Amino acid sequence: MKHGKKYVEAAKLVDRSVVYEPADAIALVKKTATAKFDETVELHIRTSCDGRHADQQIRGAVVLPAGTGRSVRVLVFAKGAKLDEAQAAGADYVGGQELLPKIQNEGWLDFDVVVATPDMMSVVGRLGRILGPKGLMPNPKAGTVTMDVAKAIADIKAGKIEYRLDKANIIHCPIGKVSFTEEQLMQNYDALMGAIVKAKPAAVKGQYLKSISMATTMGPGVKIVANRY
C-alpha cells in the first residue's frame, strides 16, 4: 500500500523497534497527526482469544471519562411511558414499529447507537440483517437493551463506547480525538484497558493480550507494551 508524503514523514517519528509505554505512545501519536480535521485516536488490541468459542467471546461497554469528542445520535425503540422517558433524556429519535419501513425500505440510518427496551426486541429483531452488519443491533451486554433508557442515553451521550472481538480476535476502539489533552487520552486509555482486562474470559490461559497499537485516523501505528496483561 502506497502512502502519501505526510504519512511517510509522520512514520519517521515512530521507532518501529520500540514498544512504548502508554503515556509516551499518546504523546507520539498526537505528533503524528497531520490531517486537516480532528483525527480520532484509535486503539487496536490483539487478543489470544478464539472468538469461535462462546466461552472466549468478549463484548461489553465502558464510559470514557473524557468522552469521545463526537456527538452521538441515539435511536430508541420503546413504547408507552418509555417513549416519553427517552425523549426527556435527550434521545435523537424515538419510536416503535412505525420506524421499520423507514429503515427497511428507505435505508434510513441517520443514527449511531440503537437502544431498545426488552419488550421491543421482537420488533427490532426484524432489522437484524440491516443493523447487525453495521454493529448497530442492541445488546444486553452493551447496555443497549434495557428498561432504564434514561441511563442508557445519558451514558452514551457522556462517552460510552462498545468493545468486541472482530473475526481476527482484535478489538478496535476510539479513545478520543487528537485535540484532547494527553491527560484526557490517558484517562480514556486506562478506562478502556481496565474494562477489557476485567472482561478476560476464564477459558483464556496465558498471556491475554498479544499486542496493542495506537494510531490516529490517518497516521501510523505505535506499538504499546502488552506483556503485562
Secondary structure, DSSP 4 states (H G I P E B T S, - for coil): ----HHHHHHHTTS-TT--B-HHHHHHHHHHH--SSS-PEEEEEEEES--TTSGGG--EEEEE-TT--SS---EEEE--THHHHHHHHTT-SEEESGGGHHHHHTT-----SEEEE-GGGHHHHGGGHHHHTTTT-S--GGGT-B-S-HHHHHHHHHHTEEEEEB-TTSEEEEEEEETTS-HHHHHHHHHHHHHHHHHT--TT--S-SEEEEEEEETTSPPEEE--TT-
